[in-house]
Amino acid sequence: MKENTLPAAQALVLHELITPTEHGIASRVLARTDGGNVTLFAFDQGQGLSEHSAPYDALVMVLDGELLLTIDGKPIVAQPGTLVRMPANIPHAVDAKQASRMLLTMLKTVKVH
């Protein structure tokens, strides 16, 4: 499986790749492979993702705004330039304390046959 929604060999401005939604959440998959995917999110203030878990690690990089990440019940404030690893199979949630953008990288384990 390979899906890339970005043109190759171009410098792209992350903020221009997604349009925030008033009172909502916007997302755009930038790349998807068997090894994982990269998704850009824009959250309006007060929006978020309810508690859930995933079978693989994920990295959250905050681009702007402020997010409250709750990982296994522990609150973590993430601001621009910060990187947080959310471990596999551990419940986590995302709440935007202000309008925010984040880059989410899912790290899947590729099984070799």
C-alpha positions in Angstrom: 0.0 0.0 0.0 1.4 3.4 -1.0 -0.4 6.6 -1.1 1.1 10.1 -1.2 -1.0 13.2 -1.6 2.0 15.5 -2.0 4.0 16.4 -5.0 7.6 15.1 -4.9 10.7 17.2 -4.7 8.9 20.5 -3.6 9.2 22.6 -0.5 5.7 22.9 0.9 4.4 25.1 3.7 2.6 23.0 6.2 0.1 25.7 7.1 -1.0 25.9 3.5 -1.7 22.2 3.2 -4.8 22.2 5.5 -7.7 24.6 6.0 -8.9 24.8 9.6 -12.7 24.2 10.1 -14.6 26.6 12.4 -15.8 24.6 15.5 -14.3 21.4 14.0 -11.4 19.3 13.1 -9.7 19.1 9.7 -7.3 16.4 8.7 -5.2 15.5 5.6 -3.2 12.4 5.0 0.1 13.5 3.5 1.6 10.1 3.0 0.7 6.5 3.7 2.8 3.3 3.3 2.9 -0.1 4.8 5.2 1.3 7.5 2.8 4.0 8.7 1.3 7.3 7.7 1.7 11.0 8.2 -1.4 13.1 8.8 -1.8 16.9 9.3 -4.5 18.0 11.7 -6.1 21.4 12.4 -8.2 21.7 15.5 -10.4 24.7 16.4 -10.3 25.8 20.0 -12.2 23.3 22.2 -12.1 20.5 19.7 -10.3 17.2 20.1 -10.2 13.5 19.7 -11.8 11.4 22.4 -9.9 8.7 24.2 -8.9 5.8 22.0 -5.9 3.6 21.4 -3.9 2.3 18.4 -1.9 -0.9 17.9 1.2 1.1 17.1 3.2 4.0 18.3 2.4 7.5 17.2 4.4 10.8 17.2 2.6 14.1 17.7 4.5 17.2 16.6 2.7 20.4 17.5 3.0 23.1 14.8 1.0 25.9 16.5 -1.4 26.5 19.2 -1.6 24.3 22.4 -2.8 20.8 22.9 -3.5 18.9 26.0 -2.6 15.2 25.4 -3.9 12.7 27.9 -1.8 9.5 27.7 -2.7 6.6 30.0 -4.5 9.2 32.3 -1.4 11.5 32.4 -2.0 15.1 31.1 0.8 16.5 28.9 0.7 20.1 27.6 2.2 20.2 24.1 3.2 23.5 22.5 4.7 24.5 19.1 8.0 22.7 18.5 7.3 19.9 20.9 7.2 16.2 20.1 5.3 13.6 22.1 5.3 9.8 21.6 2.1 8.0 22.3 2.9 4.4 22.9 1.0 1.5 21.2 -2.1 0.1 22.9 -2.2 2.9 25.5 -5.4 5.0 25.7 -4.8 8.6 24.7 -6.9 11.7 23.9 -6.3 15.1 22.3 -7.9 18.4 23.4 -7.1 21.8 21.7 -6.8 24.5 24.4 -6.6 27.0 21.5 -6.8 26.7 17.7 -3.9 24.3 16.9 -2.2 22.3 14.2 -0.3 19.0 14.6 1.5 16.5 12.5 0.8 12.9 13.4 3.2 10.2 12.4 1.9 6.6 12.9 4.8 4.1 13.2 3.5 0.7 12.1 5.6 -2.5 12.4 6.2 -4.0 9.0 6.1 -7.8 9.1 8.7 -9.5 7.0 7.6 -12.8 5.4 
